Amino acid sequence: MDCDEGLKTDSQNVTNDGEQSEDEELGYEEYYRRLHLQPPALSSLGPKIAEFLERLVQENELCASQPTIFDIKQAPSCPLRKYVQRIVDYSLNSPESWIVSLVLIERFLENSPGVCVNKFNIHK
């Protein structure tokens, strides 16, 4: 699956009278802009999250574990950095929620010695 597959564009969400349709997908920054609020700086957060996840994959490269329900048969063609940045850009998560999610991933891995993060499950 291509990284941009399924992405709605503004032209796809415009009705005949020129207004946005209700099923429009807003990115985090657009959501804040419409509420007339200053969005938190997320532009640098995506690469940092991706770097953390890439380091997990590298550390577990030689880890031999049984496949889990999170494993896929073939590694995705979408680079992890682009995948993560896309999630950061189009989800309505706060920077704090991203940090909490990384802490939870670390805790899960510490308490699950038979589970290894690798290129076959990192996207999930």
N, C-alpha and C positions, 0 to 999 in steps of 0.2 A: 504494500500500500504506500502510495506517495505521501509525503509529509503534508502536502497542501490539499489532499483529497478530502472532500466533504466540507471545505471551508466556504462559508457563504460570503458573497461579496455584497457591497452596498447596492449594486445594480440589481441583484437578485431579490433584495428586500424592499424595493421601492414600488409602491402601489401606483395605479393609474393617475391618481391626483397628486403624485410627487411626495407623499408622506411615507414614512417608514412603516413597514408592517409590524404586527405585534410579535411575530415569531423570530424577530431579529436576534442574532447572537451578538452581545456586546462584549468587548474586551474590558479588562479591568480599568484601564485608563479612560475609556469612553464612558463607562458607568459612572466614574467619579466626575468626569467633565459635565455630564448631564445633570448631576446633582449639585453642580457649581462648587465642587470641593477639589482641593489639590490632591491628586493621587500620590501615594508613596512611590518613591523611586524603585521601580521593578526592573528597569532595563539592565542593571548590573546583577540582578539576583539570578536570572536564568543561567548565565555562564557559571556562576558559583555553585549552583545546585548540580548542574551537569558535571562540573569538575569533581564534586564530592562523589557522585554516582559512578563516574568513570574510574575514580580511584578504588571504589569498592569492587568493581569488575576486575581491575588489574590485580588487586590483592587476592582475589579468589580465582584467578586464571587457572591455577593448577589444582584447585579444589575438586575432588571427585565426590560428587554427591548423587544420590538417587534423584531422578527427575521428579519435580513437584507439579502440582496443578497449575503453577505459574509459568512453567517452561513451555516454550514453543519449539517446533521442529527446526525452523530456519530463522536465523537472526534477521531482524528487519533491515531493510535497505536505508531507512531514514537514520541519519546520524543522531546519536543521543543528544548532542547539544541543540540541534534544531528541534527535535522532539520536545525536549524540556522547555525550551524558550517558547514554543508554540503553546504549551500548556500554561505557562506563566502569563503569556500575553492574553489568552482568551478565557481564562478562568477568573472568577471573582474572588480569589483567595488573597488574604492579606499577607504581607511579608512574614508576620508572626506565625501564621498557619504553616508556611513553608518550613520554617525552622522547626516547629513542633513535629511536622511530618518526618523530617530527617532524623530527629531524636528518636522518634518511634521506630523508624527503620533500623537504626543502630541497636536499640534495645531488643527488638525482635531478633536480630541476627545474633546478639550476645546470648540470648536465651534459647536459641534454636541451632545447636551445633551441627546438625545434619543438613542445614540449608545453606547454600552458597549463592550469592548474587553473581550472575554471569551474563554474557551477551544474549542468552536465550530467555532470560526472565527480567532483565532490568527495565524493559519498556512497560512491564505490567506492574 
